[in-house]
Amino acid sequence: HLKPKVQCLKDLGMNDSEVMHVLVRHPRFFSFSLGDNYKATVQLLKELGMTDSQLKKVIMQFPDYMWMSVEKNLKPKVVLLREQGLADSEIVGALSVCPSLLGYSQLRLEYRTSALGKFTQKSLSSWIKVTEAEFESVLE
């Protein structure tokens, strides 16, 4: 059960130490079925222009992408960010700063991006993580 999960992490270029890091820091990794989601996720992130090194870093810090639905969850968020004016390279840059970016809810991303107006990858990755109260105080 664990062997295929470990292998998919190794396929991303992780060494034994990095695989252990993911398994220790993200024990939920044990309980989810990867199915084909991880392949679709890797393909989506590479289509955005993410390098193997960036991909490995993002998955090490936020392995939830490995079991998230690409069609129902990740692609709609990428589309939203593109509609807000971010180029794929800026989305990759924002993910490099905030690996969990696409893990936030669609509603949160919509609200924050519309409230920020024209933003940069740095401002998005900074402002997506703050609490609602902190975000609202800045808007006032």
C-alpha positions, 0 to 999 in steps of 0.5 A, spaced: 500 500 500 505 504 501 510 502 496 506 505 490 506 512 494 513 512 495 515 510 488 511 516 486 515 521 490 521 517 488 519 518 480 519 526 482 526 526 484 526 525 491 531 521 495 530 517 501 531 522 506 526 527 502 521 521 501 521 520 509 520 528 510 514 527 506 511 521 510 513 524 517 511 531 516 504 529 512 502 523 515 495 523 511 499 521 505 498 514 508 491 514 508 489 517 501 489 513 494 493 516 489 489 513 483 491 517 477 490 524 480 498 524 481 499 523 474 494 528 472 497 533 477 504 533 475 502 534 468 498 540 469 504 543 473 509 541 468 504 544 463 504 551 467 512 551 466 514 548 472 521 545 472 522 538 475 526 542 481 520 546 482 515 540 482 519 536 487 519 542 492 512 544 491 510 536 492 514 536 498 511 542 502 504 540 499 503 533 498 495 534 498 496 535 490 497 528 489 490 526 491 486 532 489 482 532 483 485 536 477 478 537 473 474 539 479 479 542 484 486 544 481 484 546 473 478 551 475 483 555 480 488 555 475 483 558 470 481 563 475 488 565 476 489 566 469 482 570 468 485 575 474 491 576 469 496 572 471 501 568 466 503 561 467 510 563 469 507 568 475 502 562 477 508 557 478 512 563 481 506 564 486 506 556 487 514 556 489 513 562 494 506 559 497 506 551 495 499 550 498 496 556 493 492 551 489 489 548 496 485 554 498 478 554 496 475 557 490 471 562 494 477 564 498 482 565 491 476 568 488 475 573 493 482 575 495 484 576 487 478 580 486 479 584 492 486 585 491 485 587 484 491 587 479 496 583 484 503 580 483 505 573 484 508 576 491 502 579 493 498 573 492 502 568 495 503 573 501 495 575 502 492 568 501 495 566 507 493 571 512 486 570 516 480 573 514 480 579 519 487 581 517 485 581 510 479 585 511 483 590 516 488 591 510 482 593 505 479 598 510 
